[in-house]
Amino acid sequence: MASKLPLSETVGMALSTLRANRLRSLLTMLGIVIGNASVITLVGVGKGAQNLAEGQLSNLGANVLFVVPGNNDTRRQGIDFPKNLVLEDAKAIAEQVPSVKRVAPQITLSEVVQAGDVSSTSSIAGVTPEFLPVRQFEMAQGRFFSTDDLDSASNVAVVGPDLATKLFGNRSAIGRQLRIRNQPFVVIGVLEPKGAVFGQNQDENAYVPLTTMVSKLSGRDPTYGVSLNFISVEARDQASTGAASFQITNLLRQRHRILREDDFAVRSQKDALTIVSTITGGLTLMLAAIGAISLLVGGIGIMNIMLVSVSERTEEIGLRKALGARSSDVLRQFLVESLVLSSLGGVIGSGLGLGAVALVALVTPLPASIGASTVLVTVGLSGSIGLFFGVVPARRAARLDPIVALRSL
């Protein structure tokens, strides 16, 4: 019985065969290259979307909670309890919840802001002095509102850096006048850049005292309670956010006399991160699945080309078997050829995918990235696909009868 061919010799013969048919080998690898590059690129883009969302949410503050109005169909006891969050709710939270450090109620409108002959549609927020530390904003120039500004409902405004540039160009915005709903406001401060949250650029916003917003801009009647868009709440520390959320929920249920369904919701950064991670994780998985389909198509391409190769190399296989080669030697050679094609295609595709991820991160705001483990898994998957789809042509080659094969000589 013929001895088993050493693995090194089998690999050498497989590489020689692939080198002898360079063009065919390159075209065979093309499907794997495209599939691998697609997986790396799509996963990198999905990870970039997750990084972008998490980076924006981190600007909200780790120990900040947001109380937002919810279902308005809640049945209540009595008719003098407003359906929305009101200023009295914010005051009650600040005074009665021990886990809370600061409270910043807010009313937001979208309005045209004018400065001379320049105008810009911006989000106008009526806030209190507590807004600055609660939301972790910093002043770049000037100052923020004082308690006196709030008490006197002063016509003063603090603007984001992007809005300041739009309205005043390279000139200093401090002391300049702008108009909102035909009301004149004096700019007393410009904020440091903060970036976007959920697609909204916070640097294009303007901020006015909450009392000024209620009495001169919003048109809301304070007789029945000042209705708020939401309330930002700063817990004493990150460990207190759970207790603060529980205490706020119980307090508002008592204040609103809720019998069934809450008409508000308390959200934390952690809740938002969980939602974002779930959405972006699903998106990344879907994108990876799309790329994996390309890999699957590439594997089928390898199988088809290898089957054609078996037909073309019938005489070679028959001659090798007649000279003593075993079926297992032929099987191994074809499997090695499939493995080399798919693994090399995986390496080339990974390189192209990494280049595409770097390009996306360079030319777009998306911080696309990819981990080394993902690249290694993808290359390993490429090799496995080549090995799997190489089994059929390898077995067909190994089962050829040398006598039948040599008849075509």
C-alpha positions in Angstrom: 0.0 0.0 0.0 1.3 3.5 -0.9 2.4 5.6 2.0 0.5 8.7 3.0 1.7 11.9 1.3 3.2 14.4 3.8 1.1 17.5 4.5 3.9 19.8 3.5 4.1 18.2 0.1 0.3 18.3 -0.3 0.3 22.1 0.5 3.2 22.6 -1.9 1.4 20.9 -4.8 -1.8 22.9 -4.0 0.1 26.2 -4.1 1.8 25.2 -7.3 -1.6 24.4 -8.9 -3.0 27.8 -7.8 0.0 29.7 -9.0 -0.2 28.0 -12.4 -3.8 29.4 -12.8 -3.3 32.9 -11.3 -6.2 34.6 -13.1 -8.7 31.8 -12.2 -7.5 31.8 -8.6 -8.0 35.6 -8.3 -11.5 35.4 -9.8 -12.4 32.5 -7.5 -11.3 34.6 -4.5 -13.2 37.6 -5.6 -16.5 36.6 -4.0 -14.8 35.9 -0.6 -12.9 39.2 -0.9 -16.1 41.2 -1.5 -18.0 39.3 1.2 -15.2 39.8 3.8 -14.8 43.4 3.0 -18.6 43.9 3.2 -18.8 42.3 6.7 -15.9 44.3 8.0 -17.2 47.6 6.6 -20.8 47.1 7.6 -20.0 46.0 11.1 -17.6 48.9 11.5 -20.3 51.4 10.3 -22.8 49.8 12.7 -20.3 50.1 15.6 -19.7 53.7 14.6 -23.4 54.5 14.8 -23.5 52.9 18.3 -20.4 54.9 19.3 -21.9 58.1 18.0 -25.2 57.6 19.9 -23.5 56.6 23.1 -21.1 59.6 22.8 -24.1 62.0 22.4 -25.9 60.4 25.3 -22.9 60.7 27.6 -23.2 64.5 27.2 -26.5 64.3 29.1 -24.7 63.4 32.4 -24.4 60.0 34.1 -26.7 61.0 37.1 -29.3 63.0 35.2 -32.9 61.9 35.0 -35.6 63.3 32.6 -39.2 63.5 33.7 -41.4 63.7 30.6 -45.1 63.8 30.1 -46.7 60.6 28.9 -50.2 59.2 28.5 -52.8 61.9 28.9 -55.8 59.5 29.3 -55.0 58.6 32.9 -58.1 58.7 35.1 -57.8 61.1 38.0 -59.6 62.0 41.2 -60.7 65.6 40.8 -60.5 68.0 37.9 -58.0 70.6 39.2 -54.9 68.4 38.4 -53.3 69.3 35.1 -52.7 66.5 32.6 -49.1 67.7 31.8 -46.1 68.2 33.9 -46.3 71.7 35.6 -43.9 74.0 37.4 -45.3 72.9 40.7 -44.2 69.4 40.0 -40.7 70.5 39.5 -40.8 72.5 42.8 -42.2 69.5 44.6 -39.4 67.2 43.3 -36.8 69.7 44.4 -38.2 70.1 47.9 -39.5 66.6 48.7 -37.2 64.1 47.0 -34.1 63.5 49.2 -32.1 61.8 46.4 -32.3 64.8 44.2 -29.6 67.5 44.1 -30.9 70.0 41.5 -34.0 70.3 39.3 -34.2 72.2 36.0 -37.7 72.6 34.5 -37.8 73.5 30.8 -40.2 74.8 28.1 -39.1 74.6 24.5 -40.4 76.3 21.4 -39.1 76.4 17.8 -38.9 80.0 16.7 -37.2 82.3 14.2 -34.4 84.3 15.9 -33.4 87.6 14.2 -30.3 89.8 14.6 -30.5 92.7 12.2 -31.1 91.3 8.7 -29.9 87.8 9.7 -32.4 85.2 10.9 -32.3 81.5 11.9 -34.9 79.0 13.0 -33.8 77.7 16.4 -35.0 75.8 19.4 -35.7 78.4 22.2 -35.6 76.9 25.7 -37.0 78.6 28.8 -34.9 77.4 31.7 -33.8 78.3 35.3 -30.3 79.0 36.5 -30.0 75.3 37.6 -30.0 74.2 34.0 -26.3 75.0 33.5 -25.0 72.6 36.3 -27.7 70.0 35.8 -27.0 69.5 32.1 -23.3 70.1 32.5 -23.0 73.1 30.1 -20.1 75.4 30.3 -19.9 79.1 29.5 -17.5 80.2 26.7 -18.2 84.0 27.1 -20.3 86.1 29.4 -22.6 84.6 32.0 -25.7 82.6 32.5 -29.0 83.7 34.0 -29.1 84.8 37.6 -32.0 84.5 40.1 -32.6 88.2 39.6 -33.1 87.6 35.9 -35.5 84.9 36.6 -37.5 86.8 39.2 -37.8 89.9 37.0 -38.5 88.0 33.8 -35.6 89.8 32.1 -35.3 89.9 28.3 -31.8 88.3 28.3 -30.6 85.3 26.3 -27.8 82.9 26.2 -27.0 81.3 22.9 -25.1 78.3 21.6 -21.8 78.9 19.7 -23.3 77.8 16.3 -26.2 80.2 16.6 -23.9 83.0 17.7 -21.8 82.5 14.6 -24.9 82.4 12.3 -26.3 85.6 13.7 -23.2 87.6 14.4 -20.4 86.0 12.4 -17.0 86.6 13.9 -18.1 89.5 16.0 -18.6 89.0 19.8 -22.2 88.2 20.6 -22.1 89.6 24.1 -24.2 92.7 24.6 -25.8 92.4 21.1 -29.6 92.4 20.5 -31.7 89.7 18.9 -35.5 89.4 18.5 -37.7 86.4 19.2 -41.4 86.9 18.4 -40.7 90.6 18.0 -39.5 90.7 21.6 -36.0 92.2 22.0 -33.4 90.2 23.9 -29.9 91.1 25.0 -27.3 88.3 24.6 -25.5 88.0 28.0 -23.6 84.7 27.3 -22.3 82.2 24.8 -22.1 78.5 25.7 -19.2 76.1 25.0 -19.8 73.6 22.2 -21.9 70.7 23.4 -22.7 68.7 20.2 -25.8 66.9 19.1 -28.2 64.7 21.0 -30.6 62.5 19.0 -29.8 64.4 15.8 -30.6 67.8 17.4 -27.7 70.3 17.4 -27.6 71.8 20.9 -25.1 74.4 19.8 -27.8 76.1 17.7 -30.2 76.6 20.6 -31.0 79.8 22.5 -31.9 80.0 26.2 -34.1 82.5 28.0 -35.3 82.7 31.7 -38.3 80.4 32.3 -40.4 83.3 33.6 -39.7 85.3 30.4 -40.7 82.3 28.3 -44.0 81.9 30.1 -45.0 85.6 30.3 -43.7 86.8 26.9 -43.1 84.0 24.5 -45.0 80.7 25.1 -48.5 82.2 25.5 -49.2 79.6 28.2 -51.7 80.6 30.9 -50.0 80.3 34.3 -53.4 80.4 36.1 -53.7 76.6 35.9 -50.1 75.8 36.3 -47.2 76.4 33.9 -47.1 73.4 31.6 -43.5 72.0 31.0 -42.0 70.1 28.1 -39.8 68.1 30.5 -37.9 68.4 33.8 -34.2 67.6 34.1 -33.3 66.2 37.5 -29.7 65.8 38.8 -29.4 63.0 41.4 -26.9 63.4 44.2 -24.6 60.9 42.6 -24.8 58.1 40.0 -25.6 55.5 42.7 -28.7 57.5 43.7 -30.3 57.6 40.2 -32.4 54.5 40.9 -33.6 55.8 44.3 -34.3 59.2 42.8 -36.4 57.7 39.9 -38.4 55.6 42.4 -39.1 58.6 44.7 -40.0 60.9 41.8 -42.4 58.4 40.4 -44.2 57.9 43.8 -44.4 61.7 44.4 -45.9 62.5 41.0 -48.4 59.6 41.3 -49.6 61.2 44.5 -49.6 64.7 43.1 -51.5 63.7 39.9 -53.8 61.3 41.8 -53.1 58.5 39.4 -55.3 55.4 39.7 -54.2 53.4 36.7 -51.7 54.4 34.1 -48.9 56.9 34.7 -49.2 60.2 32.7 -45.5 60.7 32.9 -42.2 58.8 32.5 -38.8 59.0 34.3 -35.9 58.3 32.0 -32.2 58.0 32.8 -29.1 58.0 30.6 -28.8 54.2 31.3 -32.4 53.7 29.9 -31.5 55.6 26.8 -28.2 53.8 26.4 -30.0 50.4 26.7 -32.5 51.4 24.0 -29.8 52.7 21.7 -27.6 49.7 22.3 -30.5 47.4 21.4 -31.3 49.3 18.3 -27.7 49.7 17.0 -26.9 46.1 18.1 -29.8 44.8 16.0 -28.7 47.1 13.1 -25.1 45.9 13.3 -26.3 42.3 13.4 -28.5 42.9 10.3 -25.6 44.5 8.4 -23.3 41.6 9.4 -25.9 39.2 8.1 -26.0 41.0 4.8 -22.2 40.8 4.5 -22.4 37.1 5.5 -24.7 36.4 2.5 -21.9 37.8 0.3 -19.5 35.4 1.9 -21.9 32.5 1.3 -22.1 33.5 -2.4 -18.3 33.6 -2.5 -18.2 30.0 -1.0 -20.6 28.8 -3.6 -18.4 30.4 -6.3 -15.4 28.5 -4.9 -17.3 25.2 -5.1 -18.4 25.8 -8.6 -14.9 26.7 -9.8 -13.4 23.8 -8.0 -15.9 21.4 -9.6 -14.9 22.8 -13.0 -11.3 22.3 -12.0 -11.9 18.6 -11.1 -13.4 18.1 -14.6 -10.4 19.7 -16.3 -7.9 17.8 -14.2 -9.3 14.4 -14.6 -6.2 13.1 -16.4 -3.9 14.5 -13.7 -5.9 12.9 -11.0 -6.0 9.6 -12.8 -2.3 9.7 -13.4 -1.5 10.5 -9.8 -3.7 7.6 -8.6 -2.1 5.2 -11.1 1.3 6.2 -9.7 0.2 5.3 -6.2 -1.5 8.4 -4.8 -4.3 7.6 -2.3 -7.8 9.0 -2.5 -7.1 10.8 0.8 -4.1 12.5 -0.7 -6.2 13.9 -3.6 -9.0 14.9 -1.1 -6.5 16.8 1.0 -5.0 18.6 -2.0 -8.3 19.9 -3.2 -9.3 20.9 0.4 -6.1 22.8 0.8 -6.6 24.6 -2.5 -10.1 25.7 -1.3 -8.8 26.7 2.1 -5.9 28.7 0.6 -8.3 30.5 -1.8 -10.8 31.4 0.9 -8.3 32.3 3.6 -6.3 34.5 1.3 -9.5 36.1 0.0 -10.5 36.7 3.7 -7.2 38.5 4.4 -7.4 40.7 1.3 -11.1 41.4 2.0 -10.3 42.3 5.6 -7.6 44.7 4.5 -10.0 46.4 2.1 -12.7 46.5 4.8 -10.4 48.1 7.3 -9.5 50.7 4.7 -13.2 51.4 4.1 -13.9 51.7 7.8 -11.0 54.2 8.2 -12.2 56.2 5.3 -15.8 56.4 6.7 -14.3 57.6 10.1 -12.2 60.2 8.2 -14.7 61.8 5.9 -17.9 61.5 8.0 -19.0 62.3 11.5 -19.5 58.6 12.2 -16.7 57.2 14.5 -16.6 53.9 12.6 -14.4 51.3 14.2 -13.8 47.5 14.2 -12.2 45.3 16.8 -9.3 42.9 16.1 -11.4 40.0 17.3 -14.1 40.7 14.7 -11.4 40.7 11.9 -10.0 37.4 13.1 -13.4 35.9 13.4 -14.3 37.1 9.9 -11.1 35.7 8.4 -11.7 32.4 10.2 -15.2 32.3 8.9 -13.9 32.8 5.4 -11.6 29.9 5.7 -14.3 27.7 7.2 -16.7 28.6 4.3 -14.0 27.7 1.8 -13.3 24.4 3.6 -17.0 23.6 3.7 -17.7 24.3 0.1 -14.5 22.6 -1.0 -15.7 19.2 0.4 -18.0 18.4 -2.6 -15.4 18.9 -5.3 -12.6 17.3 -3.2 -14.7 14.2 -2.6 -15.6 14.0 -6.3 -11.9 14.2 -7.2 -11.0 11.6 -4.6 -13.6 9.1 -5.9 -12.4 9.2 -9.5 -11.6 5.8 -10.9 -8.0 6.0 -12.3 -8.8 3.6 -15.1 -11.8 5.7 -16.2 -9.8 8.9 -15.8 -6.9 7.7 -17.9 -9.2 6.8 -20.8 -9.3 10.5 -21.8 -5.5 10.6 -22.3 
